[in-house]
Amino acid sequence: MKSVQLAAALALALGLSPALAQDAPVQLRLAHFVPPAHPLQATFEAWGASLKAASGGSISLTVFPSEQLGKAFDGYDLARDGVADLSLANPGYQPGRFPLSSAAELPFTISDGKRGNAAVDAWYRNYAQREMKDVYVCVSFLRTNAYFQSVSKPIVVPADIKGMRIRPSDGTIAALVTLLGGSNVQASAPASRDVLERGVADATVFPWGSTLLFGIDKVVKYHLDMPTEMGFFVLAMNKGKYDRMSAGQKKVMDAHCNTEWANKIADPWTEFEENGLDKMAAQPGHVVAKPAPAQVDLWRAAARPLTEQWTRDAAKAGFDTTRALEELNASLAKYNAKL
């Protein structure tokens, strides 16, 4: 009895309810596919530390990087099936499975990664339970802009894509490559350097910082400094794991699954990626091309059919696409993230 009373007193001293302090311990395993040096590792660890503190120590988190619990392509299913309790999922790795979310990937839509993180998370919360009903979507956020980077032939205008084999960053870019007469080589971020080194792919679409982190700069030479698109990610949680938490633990979890935390998790990633350009340009043997306004206009025109394709795909899945786009644009405007 004394131990229970002591625990209750400690909980009150920490600003926690006695019930929360006495909850059964919950061990969470979070899986992601980027290496430990990636900023997401540190932010996930900080997120876990905050969970532990807010739950009076009853919720603890272990982070598993580098595809230790499963492949990047399977991120959503790792959480759904309970292989991991939480998992970083890139819906764009499975084109067509989550058509509504790919609106956030449409080229020339979002101006800023940081403000875009908040805008996209706030928007997708209205749809996550419907489109990703097998999991509890904790947060959604963006991978800031990715860029065309090639091995032996520069890419400057859309016509340059014809005949090239390109590792796309997601399904949206894969559709653009197909529209422009190229072919796609499907590979996750960790496998991208390999397909380029082996000559299976001629180019890739990758953000600056990760180009260096994954060693892709050792293979590619030509870079197009034109923000192409932002990737959409979710942190998905196993529903059963969430449901078995106590009411107090669920409250803590919900307080860490919001738009504020979407920014806290993703903002360091955005900074890391954007800081990579100068490092890339400073390396000998690399050619960074900045397209002229007329060339950017060509890319915008080439990407326009992607919105039409998104409309068809999302409507086929039963979504009101006019309303969804209006809401996305309104959220982008609210957070000053509209391109």
Buried (B, 14 or more C-beta within 10 A) or exposed (E): EEEEEEBBEBBEEEEBBBBBBBBEEBEBBBBBBBBEEBBBBBBBBEBBEBBBEBBBBBBBBEBBBBBEBBBBBBBBBBBBBEBBBBBBBBBBBBBEBBBBBBBBBBBBBBBBBBBBBBBBBBBBBEBBEEBBEEBBBBBBBBBBBBBBBBBEEBBBBBEBBEEBBBBBBBBBBBBBBBBBEBBBBBBBBBBBBBBBBEEEBBBBBBBBBBBBBBEBBEBBBBBBBBBBBBBBBBBBBBBEBBEEBBEBBBBBBEEBBBBEBBBBBBBBBBBBBBEBBEEBEEEEEBEBBEBEEEBBEBBEEBBEEBBEBBBEBBBEBEBEBEEBBEBBBBBBEBBEBBE
